[in-house]
Amino acid sequence: MTQIWNRITHSLPLQIIMAVVVGLLLGGAFPDGQLKPASEVGKAIIHWVKLIAGPFLFLTIVASTVEVKMTAGHAVRLVSIALLNTAIAIGIGMGLAHFFLTDIRIDAIANAAQGIKVPDVSSGLSTWLKTFTPPSLFAPFVQNEILIIALMALCTGMALRSLYHEQGAKKLAAIAKTCESIRAVPGVFLHWLIRIIPLAVMTVVAGAVSEYGYGIFATLFRYVGAVIAGFALQSIFVYGTWIFLVARMKPSLFFTKARVPLIYSFGVNSSLATLPLTLKALKEMGVSDRSASLGAGVATNLNNDGIVLYEALAVFFVAQLAGIPLTETQMISAAFACIVAAMGITGIPEAGFISLSVVVATMGLPLEALPLLLAVDWIVARGRSVVNVLSDMTLSIAMDATGANSPTHSKNRKRAA
């Protein structure tokens, strides 16, 4: 009994599953919306996540910009491959949502969303540019405008590099370490919020079942199915092309070496916690240490295909639930927001859902639908982590295959085999 209790207290997924079960029972016991107010707990937690995520994202990007070490050629190749994979992931997510989730709508959420206008560049360039001219340096943090926060962070990091580059790498590393130390404070707050997510899930499920009945899960599982299908398409066609066609790596070698980190990431639900195993697997595949460190280490903040694919699909899903169709330009804005949000939340458990709440707020979409997604997020979260690990491996392998020394690396792969 003690072992079971310890397992439960140290396993967030188990706590969330138990919370879903309890919420289902409570919602069924109190029908006709009697527990509708309980859903406010989930919305309150999401509100606090939004408040804390902005400063966390800012410090993360500043630290990464200051500390990054690579040549211009490596940087261009790394960013190009990562952004290509990310763009395809976003396209897959939004495409699946467009084809399979366009007929979904919940009247209660749509009623709450009446009068909401999502920013759109097509409504006028001057109007859209005004969103990048905040009244003060602190306004983006108050209003949670992550695109502006990211731009400010990037400029701050570049200014620090320019200011202290003559003092060498040690000084820049010290500045990055200071940013990471300060970032630990909002990081602790996020961890605290994550610990009470089971409570939020329980109240959200109870409130949703009480208000909408058990049929709400038919809608949610359509969403889950679309997300999982997106993960499969990204892994098979995008990563498969890089690994087996471009790099010409033997499938037997890849699957033998990649099995351990992929299984581990599914279990711990974290690509960052899997990093040591990822680097070991890449070394055993014959990937050079430099490509592995760049693809799975330096690019970890940029390379989160699992998160951005999920976010792109979820943003469309939330908009549909609220009866707010997104235009092409709004979807492009959402794509940029997904990339930026994923960059700033690396290393935090449940990072995908945290960054999704930030993206939804940035797009001006109603937050009423987000608590519902908490009820099923534990299902797709593990898929996000597995895809993120595959993304790290693919980027590292692609860096090797497209580098000047790729023939040598091919010989290393043959020796590894």
N, C-alpha and C positions, 0 to 999 in steps of 0.2 A: 504493500500500500504506500509506504514511504517513497519507494522508487517511482511509482506511478505519479504521486503528487509532485515529486521533484521534476519529473519529465514534463508535466503540465506547466509548472511555474516557470520553467526555462525554455518553453517552446511557444513562441508567439503564434505560429500556424495552428497548433492544437487549441490554444485559447480562442482563436478566431472561429474555428470549427465548432467548438462548444458554444460560443456566443451565438452563432447562426442557429444552432439547434434550439437553444433557450429562447431566442427571439421568435422562431417559428411557432413554438408552443405558446408563448405569451400572446403573439398576434392572433393566433387562432382562438385563444380563450377570450379575447376582448375584441370582437368584430365591430363593424360599423364605425371605424375611425376613433374608437375610444382611446387608443394609444397613439394617435397621430402626434400629439405634442412631444412624445418621446424622441421623435426624429430630430428635434432641436439640438439634442446632445451632439449628434454627429455633425451638424452644421456649425456648432460652436467650436468643435475641434478643428474643422477645416478652416474656420476663420483665423484661429491662432496659428495654424500652419502657414497661412498666407503672410501673416505678420512677420514671422521669423525667417521664412525662406528667402526674402529679399536680401537682408544683410548677409546671410549665409552664402547666397549665390555671388554677391559682390566680392566677398573676401576670397572665395574659391577661385574666381577668375583672375583676380589680382595676383594671388600666389602662383597660379599656373603660368601666367604671362611673365612674371618676374623670373621664375626658376627654370623655364624651359631652356634646354640646351640642344641645339641641332643646327646643321648647316642650312642655308637657304634652299638648296636642292632637296635635302631630306624633308624639310618643312613643306615645300610645295607638293611633293609626292605623297607625303603622309596625309595632308589635308585634302588633297584631291581624291585619293582613294576612299578616305573616311566619309567625305561629303557625298561622293557618288553612291556609296552603299546606303548612307542615311537617306538621301533623296529617294532612292528606290524603295526603302522601307516605308517612308512617308507616303509615297505613291501607292504602294500595296495596301497600306492601312486605309487610306481615304477611298481607294477604289473599291475595296471590299465593303466598306461602310455604305458607299453610294449604291452598290448593287443589291445589298442584302438588308439594309437597315432603314431605307428611305420611308417605309410605310409605318414606322413606329412613332407613337405619340401617346403621351399621358396628359390628359386634360388638366389635372390639378397643377402639374408643372407648367403647362402651356399658359394657364390662366395667371400664374404667378409671374410669368415672363412677359406679360403684355406691356408694351411700351418700351421694351429694351431694344436698343439699336446697337448692332455690332459695328465697330469702326471699319470703314472700307475705303481703300485708296481710290477706287473708281468713282467715289462721290466727289472727288476733287483733290488734286495733288496738294494744293495749299492747305486744305483742311487736314489732310493726312499728315503733312509735315509738321503741323502744329502739335501733333502728339509727341514729337521729338524736341519740343521747346518747352520744357517744364518751367514753372514760375520760380523754382528755387532748386538748389542741389538736393534738398531733402524731400521734395515733392514726389519723386519717383518711388521712394521708399514708403511714403505715406499712402500713395495711390497704388502701390505694388505693380509698377510698370516695368516688367522684367527686361524688355528690350532696351529701354533707356538705362536701366541699372547695369546690364551687361556691357553696353557701349561705354558708360562711365568707368566701369571696372577695367575694360580693355585699355582705355586711354590712360587710366591711372597706372596700370602695370607698365605700359610703354614709357610713360614719363619717368617712372622710377628706374627703369632700365637705362634710359638716356642719362638720368641724373647721376647714377652710381656705377655706370659701366667701367669707368676708369679705375675704380677701386677693386674691380675684379669679381670673380664668381663667388668668393666667400661672403662679400658684402651683400650681394643679391640673394644668396642662399639664406643669410640671416634675416633679410627683409621678408622673404617668403615664409620662413619659419615663424616670424612674428605674426604675420597674417593668419597662418594656420593656427597659432595659439589663440588669437582673438576669436577665430572662427569656431573654436572648440566650445565657446560659451553658447551661441545659438544652436550649435550641434547638440549640446546637452539638453537644451529645451526641446529640440525635435525628438530626441530619444525619449524624453518624458512623455511627450504627446503620443508617440508610437506605442508606449507601454499601455496606454488607456484606449487604444484602438479597439480591443475586444469589447469594451463597454460601449463604445460608439456603434460597433457592428450590431450588438445585441439590441440596442434601443432603435437603431435604424430598421433592422429586420422586423422587430415587433411593430413599430409604427407603420411600416410599409404593408405588412400582411394585414394589420388591423384596418388600414384604409383601403387597400386595393385587392386584398385577398391573395391566395396562393398563386393566382394566375400571373402576378407580376414577375414570377421567376421564369415563366416561359419567355417573356421579353428579355430578361437579363441573360438567359442562357443562349439566346440567339446572338447577343453581343459577345458572350464568351466564345461561342463557336467561331465567330468571325475573327476574333483576336487570335485564337489558336491556329486557324487556317492561315492567317497572315504570317505568323511565326514559321509555319511549315514552308510556305512559299519562299520566304526570305532565306531560310536555311538551305533548302534544296537547290533553288535556282541561282540565287545570288552568290552565296558562299560556295556552293558546289562548282560554279563556273570559275571562281578565283582559284580554288584549291586543286581541282582535278583537271581543268582545261588550261588555265593560264600557268599555274605553277607545276602542273603535271605530276602532282604527288600521288603515290599509289593509295587507293582507298583503304587497303588493308593496313598500311602504315598509319594513316591519319586516324582511322576509327580505333585502332589498338591503343594509340597514345592519347587520344582525346577523351577516351571513355571515362577515365578517373575524374578529371576536372569537371566534365559535364554532369556526371552523376553527383559529384560533391556540390556543385552550384545549385542543382535542383534541390538537394537536401537542406543546404544552409540559406538558400534564397538570397545569395549575394555574390555578384561577380568579383567585387573587390576582395572579399575574404578568400576567393578561389585563386587569386592572382599567383601565389607561390606555385600552386599545382599547374596553373596555366603555363607559367614560364618553364617549369620542368618538362612539361609535355612538348612544348615547342623545341626545346633543346634536344629532346630525344627524337624529334622529327627531322633534325638536321638544320633547323632555322638558326641563323646567326644570332649571337647575343645582342648585337646592335638593333637588328630588326625586331627582335622579341621585346626588347626594352622600349623601343619607340612605339610599336603597335599596341602592346598590352600595358605599358607603363605610362609613357609620356602622353599618349593619346587617350587615356582612359576617360578624361572629362569630355572629349569630343565624340568618342566612339561608343554610343549607347543605342544601337539600332533597336534592341528589344523595347526600350523605353519609348523612343520616338514613334515607332510603329504603333504601339499600344495607345500612346497619347493622340496621335493623328486620328485613329479610328474612334477613340473615346470622345474626343472633342466633337466630331461629326455626330456621334450617337447622342450626346448631351443636347446638341442643337436640335436634333430631330425630336427628341422627347419634349422639348420646349416649343416645338412648332416654329423654329427659326431656321429657315433654309440658308445655307452659307453660299455666297458667291465664290467664283474662282479666286478672285483677289483676296477675299477673306480667308479662304483655305490656305493660300500662300502665306498670309500673315500668321495664321495658326501654325503652319509648318516651321517658320522661323522661330516662333515662340516655343514650340516643342524642342527644337534643337538647343536653344539657349537655356531653357529650364532644365533639360537633361544634363547639360554641362555643369550646372551649379549644384546639383544635389547628389553627386557621386559619393558613394561611401556611406550613405544613410540607409538603414533598413526601410523597406517600403518606399524607396526613393521614387518609384514610378508614380504611385498615387499622390505623393506629396507634390511632385512637379506638375502632375495633371491639374491639381487644384489651383496652382499658380497660373497655368496656361488658360484655364477656363475663366479665371478672374481677369486675366489680361485681355481676353477676347470680349469681355463684357457679357458673357453668357451667365444664365442664372445658376446659382450654386445648389438649388433644391434637388437636382438630380444626382449630385455627387455622393451624398450619403448612401443612395441606393447601390452605387457601384462598389461601395465598401463591402457589401454583403457577398459579392462574388470575386472581389479582387484577390483574395488569397489563392484562388484557382489559377489566375493568369500570372500572378507574381512570379511563380517558379519558372514559367515559360520565359518571362522577361529576362530572368537571370541567366538561363541557359543560352538564350539568343545573344545576350551581351558577351558571354564568354566565347561563343562561336565567332562573334564579331571581332573580338580582340585577337583570336587565333588567325582569322582570315586576314585581317589587316597586317599582321606580322608576316604571314606567309606571302601576301601580295607584295609587301615591301621588299622581301627577299627576291621574289620572282621578277620584279621590275627594276631591280638595282643593277648597277654596273657589274657586280660580281656574281650575277645570277648563275653562270655556269659552275663556279666554285661551290655555290650553295647546293646546286643539283647533285654534285659529287658527295657533299655532306649528307644529303638525304639518302643517297644510295648506301652510304656507310651505315646510316642510322637504321635502314631497312635490314 
